[in-house]
Amino acid sequence: MVTSTALVLLLLATVIVNASAFANSEQVTVSKEVWGHYQGQNILQFTLENKNGMQVSLTNWGAYVTSINVPDRNGKLEDVILGYDSAQAYVDDCCYNGATVGRFANRIAGGRFYIDGKKIQLSVKTNGGNKGNHAHGGEQGFNKKLWQAKQVDEKVEMRYLSPDGEEGYPGNAQISVLFSLNNDNEFSVTFSATSDKATPINLISHIYFNLAGNQKRNVEQHQLRIAADSIVEVKAGLLPTGKLVSVLGTPFDLTSPVTLKKSLITPNSQLKLAGGVDKVYGGFDHTWVFNQYDGKLHYQAQLFEPGSGRVLEILTTQPGVHVYTGNFMNGSAIGKQGKPMKHRHGVALETQHFADSVNQANFPSTLLRPGKTYSETTLYRFGIRQ
């Protein structure tokens, strides 16, 4: 015979078990596979999946984001970033397609700067548009390294120790990137770093977005809005002049949503400096300076693709976003499903500090000193619009 007290306990236990089962069904799952090999070591691929079927895949080669599958307005899941089908293709990648870039993303003039009166000389590019300057961490930046990776609860953490003197940078820098996904279709990337010597740090995730899905058309009809009244002015070589200039009356005015094509076919000397396939107008390869910046997470940008209805909202702790419209993509690189990556088939929205900050006293500082921790987060929120 079951007493009333025992019955209550039995029912309570059943409720707890059922609640636990429901909670587990709502959790984001993480799977892992050996995807390839590099110098005798495994290249891993992790996949995060939420209850909505949204999937984000990552590899510990270069801490790349390799795919983001999200629904369109009809519920169809498609990949909304550029990239490749194999691990080897990421090893051979020319274009930072989803890579973690560092120690210092973007450009440093001549690869030279001073820390406490001491001259630092970094490696410089020997050819191409960045010849003579340091760009994206050097010839063998973080995108060309095999990171240590592990699952941490429902997240994936990747770590890399950048040794003193690598690409000319001072200090042993311990780098960490934490990738997470939730059931609100929010994917976040958090970078952190420490160093035993003063060193500049500017870490980014270099994802090329195409919200049409599966690269079925270019990004010219995407609408972009950025909460920024100014950009970082650049000169030849896309190096900052040190000035912040107003976007008012220019194709850089994205304070309300603007179709990319409309901006990119407007004659403008700053656009022309970006060069590339479009010899007449150029393109975006510039940094927008957010109106609100205090190191906290703020909603700063939105990308919308009318054909699919997909919307991407970007929240970040960073002071700006560098927009690159794939100006040099000419179809020579073959991406997913054997599709060539053509001109303006992706737009990179790189939340970051500003190029050449180490030489520009009026820019937010990128110098990390011993005993301090660098930490920056960017959240990518995906939705739909009917």
C-alpha positions in Angstrom: 0.0 0.0 0.0 1.4 3.4 -1.0 1.0 6.1 1.7 0.0 9.6 0.8 3.5 10.9 1.6 5.1 8.2 -0.6 2.7 9.1 -3.4 3.6 12.7 -3.2 7.3 11.9 -3.4 6.7 9.5 -6.3 4.8 12.2 -8.2 7.5 14.8 -7.4 10.2 12.5 -8.7 8.3 11.9 -11.9 7.9 15.6 -12.4 11.6 16.2 -11.8 12.6 13.4 -14.2 10.2 14.7 -16.9 11.4 18.2 -16.4 15.0 17.0 -16.7 14.2 15.1 -19.9 12.5 18.2 -21.4 15.5 20.4 -20.4 17.9 18.0 -22.1 15.8 18.0 -25.3 16.2 21.8 -25.3 19.9 21.9 -25.0 22.3 22.8 -27.7 24.2 19.7 -28.9 27.9 19.5 -29.8 29.3 16.9 -32.1 33.0 16.3 -33.1 34.7 14.5 -36.0 38.2 14.1 -37.3 38.0 16.1 -40.5 41.5 15.9 -41.9 45.2 15.9 -40.9 48.1 18.4 -40.8 51.6 17.3 -40.1 50.4 14.1 -38.4 47.9 15.9 -36.2 44.1 15.7 -36.4 42.1 18.6 -37.9 38.8 18.5 -36.0 35.4 19.8 -37.0 32.8 20.6 -34.3 29.1 21.2 -35.0 26.8 23.1 -32.6 23.0 22.5 -33.2 20.1 24.1 -31.4 16.5 23.0 -31.0 15.5 25.0 -34.2 17.9 23.0 -36.3 20.3 25.9 -36.7 23.8 24.6 -37.1 27.2 26.2 -36.8 30.4 24.3 -37.7 33.9 25.1 -36.6 37.4 23.7 -37.2 40.5 23.9 -35.0 42.5 24.7 -38.1 42.8 28.5 -37.9 39.8 28.5 -35.6 37.6 28.9 -38.7 33.8 29.1 -38.7 33.1 26.8 -41.6 29.3 26.9 -42.0 26.2 28.6 -40.5 22.9 27.0 -41.5 19.9 29.1 -40.7 16.2 29.1 -41.9 14.8 31.4 -44.5 11.2 32.8 -44.2 9.9 29.5 -45.5 11.9 27.5 -42.9 14.4 26.2 -45.4 17.9 25.7 -43.8 20.8 26.9 -45.9 24.4 27.9 -45.4 24.9 31.6 -45.2 28.7 32.0 -45.1 31.4 31.4 -47.7 33.9 28.6 -47.3 35.0 25.2 -48.5 34.0 21.6 -48.4 37.2 20.1 -47.0 39.8 20.6 -44.3 42.6 20.7 -46.9 40.9 23.6 -48.6 41.0 25.6 -45.4 44.7 24.8 -45.0 45.2 26.3 -48.5 42.7 29.1 -48.0 43.8 32.4 -49.5 41.0 34.7 -48.3 40.4 34.2 -44.6 37.0 32.6 -45.3 35.7 32.4 -41.7 39.2 32.5 -40.0 40.2 33.8 -36.7 42.7 36.6 -37.6 45.5 37.8 -35.3 47.6 38.8 -33.4 46.6 42.0 -35.1 43.9 42.0 -37.8 43.9 44.6 -40.6 47.0 46.7 -41.5 50.0 48.2 -39.7 51.9 50.7 -41.8 55.4 49.4 -42.6 54.9 46.8 -39.8 56.5 49.3 -37.5 55.5 50.9 -34.2 56.9 51.7 -30.7 56.1 50.3 -27.3 57.5 52.4 -24.4 60.1 54.0 -26.8 61.3 50.6 -28.2 60.9 50.1 -31.9 59.0 46.9 -32.9 59.3 45.6 -36.5 56.8 43.0 -37.6 56.9 40.9 -40.7 55.6 42.6 -43.9 53.9 41.4 -47.0 56.2 40.9 -49.9 53.6 41.2 -52.7 50.0 42.2 -53.4 48.1 45.2 -52.3 49.6 45.1 -48.8 53.2 44.9 -50.0 55.5 46.6 -47.5 52.9 46.6 -44.7 51.9 44.1 -42.0 48.4 42.7 -42.6 46.2 40.2 -40.7 48.9 38.9 -38.4 51.6 38.2 -41.0 52.5 35.5 -43.5 51.7 32.8 -40.9 49.0 34.4 -38.8 46.6 32.6 -36.5 44.6 31.4 -39.5 47.5 29.2 -40.4 47.9 27.5 -37.0 46.4 24.3 -35.6 44.6 25.3 -32.4 43.9 23.1 -29.3 40.2 22.6 -29.1 37.7 21.1 -26.7 34.0 21.1 -25.8 33.2 23.0 -22.7 29.6 22.3 -21.6 27.6 23.3 -24.7 30.3 25.5 -26.1 33.6 25.0 -28.0 36.8 26.5 -26.8 40.0 26.8 -28.9 43.4 27.9 -27.6 46.7 28.9 -29.2 50.0 30.0 -27.6 51.6 32.5 -29.8 55.3 32.5 -28.9 57.5 35.5 -28.2 58.8 36.8 -31.5 56.2 35.1 -33.8 55.9 37.4 -36.9 57.9 39.9 -34.8 55.4 40.3 -32.0 56.7 40.7 -28.5 55.6 38.4 -25.7 54.2 34.9 -25.2 50.5 35.5 -25.9 47.9 33.0 -24.8 44.9 33.3 -27.1 41.4 31.8 -26.5 38.3 31.9 -28.5 35.0 30.6 -27.2 32.2 29.7 -29.6 28.6 29.3 -28.4 25.1 28.9 -29.8 21.7 29.3 -28.1 18.1 28.5 -28.9 17.4 32.1 -29.9 19.5 31.5 -33.0 22.3 33.6 -31.5 25.9 32.6 -32.3 28.6 34.3 -30.2 32.3 34.5 -30.5 34.4 35.7 -27.5 38.1 36.3 -27.8 40.4 36.6 -24.8 44.2 37.0 -24.5 47.0 37.5 -22.0 50.7 38.2 -22.6 53.9 38.3 -20.6 55.1 41.4 -22.5 53.3 44.4 -23.8 51.9 43.6 -27.3 49.1 44.8 -29.6 46.1 42.6 -29.9 43.2 42.9 -32.4 41.4 39.6 -32.9 38.6 39.2 -35.4 36.4 36.5 -37.0 36.6 37.0 -40.7 33.3 35.6 -41.8 31.9 36.4 -45.3 28.1 36.4 -45.2 25.7 35.8 -48.0 22.2 35.6 -46.5 20.7 34.4 -49.8 21.8 30.9 -48.7 24.1 28.4 -50.4 25.7 31.3 -52.4 22.8 31.2 -54.9 23.3 34.9 -55.8 25.6 37.8 -55.0 25.2 40.2 -52.1 24.5 43.4 -54.0 20.8 43.4 -53.0 21.6 42.9 -49.3 20.6 45.9 -47.2 23.1 47.0 -44.6 22.6 49.4 -41.6 25.4 50.5 -39.3 25.1 52.7 -36.2 28.0 54.9 -37.2 28.2 58.6 -38.3 31.9 58.3 -39.3 34.5 56.0 -40.9 38.2 55.8 -40.6 39.6 57.7 -43.5 42.2 55.9 -45.6 44.9 56.7 -48.1 46.8 54.6 -50.7 47.3 51.1 -49.5 44.1 51.5 -47.4 46.2 52.8 -44.5 44.5 55.2 -42.0 45.3 58.8 -42.3 44.4 59.2 -38.6 41.2 61.1 -39.3 37.7 60.1 -38.7 35.4 61.5 -41.4 31.7 62.0 -41.6 29.6 59.6 -43.7 27.0 62.3 -44.4 26.3 62.7 -48.1 28.5 59.8 -49.0 28.0 56.1 -50.0 29.2 55.3 -46.5 26.1 56.6 -44.9 24.4 53.4 -43.7 22.7 55.0 -40.7 19.5 53.7 -42.3 19.3 50.5 -44.4 20.9 50.9 -47.8 21.1 48.3 -50.6 24.8 47.5 -51.1 24.7 47.9 -54.9 23.3 51.5 -54.5 26.3 52.4 -52.3 28.9 50.6 -54.5 28.0 52.3 -57.8 28.4 55.8 -56.4 31.5 57.6 -57.5 33.7 58.2 -54.4 37.4 58.5 -53.9 37.4 56.4 -50.8 35.6 53.6 -52.6 38.0 53.8 -55.5 41.0 53.2 -53.2 39.7 49.7 -52.4 40.2 48.7 -56.0 39.6 45.1 -57.0 37.5 43.6 -59.8 35.4 46.8 -60.2 37.9 49.1 -61.7 35.4 51.9 -62.1 33.9 52.3 -58.5 36.0 50.0 -56.2 34.2 48.8 -53.1 34.0 48.7 -49.3 37.2 47.9 -47.5 36.7 50.4 -44.7 36.0 50.7 -40.9 32.9 52.3 -39.6 33.2 53.9 -36.1 30.3 53.2 -33.9 28.5 56.1 -32.3 28.2 54.3 -29.0 31.3 52.5 -27.6 32.1 51.8 -24.0 33.5 48.3 -24.2 30.1 46.8 -23.5 27.9 44.7 -25.8 25.7 47.0 -28.0 23.5 46.4 -31.1 25.5 48.0 -33.9 24.6 46.6 -37.3 22.0 44.8 -39.3 22.2 42.9 -42.6 19.0 41.9 -44.5 18.5 39.8 -47.7 15.0 40.5 -49.2 14.9 37.3 -51.3 15.3 34.9 -48.4 13.9 37.1 -45.6 17.0 36.4 -43.5 18.1 39.1 -41.1 21.5 39.2 -39.3 21.8 41.5 -36.3 25.3 42.2 -34.9 26.0 43.1 -31.2 29.6 43.6 -30.2 31.9 45.1 -27.5 34.2 46.4 -30.3 34.5 50.0 -31.3 34.0 49.5 -35.0 33.2 47.2 -37.9 35.3 46.7 -41.0 33.2 46.0 -44.1 34.8 44.2 -47.0 32.8 43.4 -50.1 35.1 40.8 -51.6 36.6 43.2 -54.0 39.3 40.8 -55.2 37.2 37.7 -55.5 37.4 36.8 -59.2 36.1 33.2 -59.3 39.6 31.6 -59.1 38.9 30.2 -55.6 36.5 27.3 -55.6 34.1 27.2 -52.6 31.4 24.9 -51.3 29.6 22.6 -53.7 32.2 23.4 -56.3 31.0 26.9 -56.7 33.6 29.6 -57.6 33.7 32.5 -55.2 33.0 35.5 -57.5 33.0 39.2 -57.1 30.7 40.3 -54.3 29.5 36.9 -53.5 30.1 37.6 -49.8 30.4 40.6 -47.5 32.7 40.4 -44.5 31.5 42.3 -41.4 34.6 42.3 -39.2 34.0 43.8 -35.7 37.3 45.1 -34.5 39.6 47.9 -33.4 41.0 50.2 -36.1 43.8 49.5 -38.5 47.2 50.9 -37.5 45.9 51.7 -34.1 49.5 51.2 -32.7 50.5 54.3 -34.7 47.4 56.5 -34.1 47.3 58.0 -30.7 43.7 59.2 -31.2 42.4 55.6 -31.9 41.2 53.3 -29.1 44.3 51.5 -27.7 45.0 48.0 -28.8 48.0 47.5 -26.4 47.7 44.6 -24.0 50.1 44.7 -21.0 51.2 41.9 -18.7 48.7 41.3 -15.9 45.8 42.5 -18.0 43.3 40.5 -20.0 42.0 41.3 -23.5 38.4 40.3 -24.0 36.0 41.1 -26.8 32.6 39.5 -27.8 30.6 39.6 -30.9 27.1 38.1 -31.1 25.4 37.2 -34.4 21.6 37.1 -34.0 19.7 35.5 -36.9 16.1 36.0 -37.7 13.6 36.3 -40.5 11.4 39.1 -42.0 8.2 38.2 -43.8 
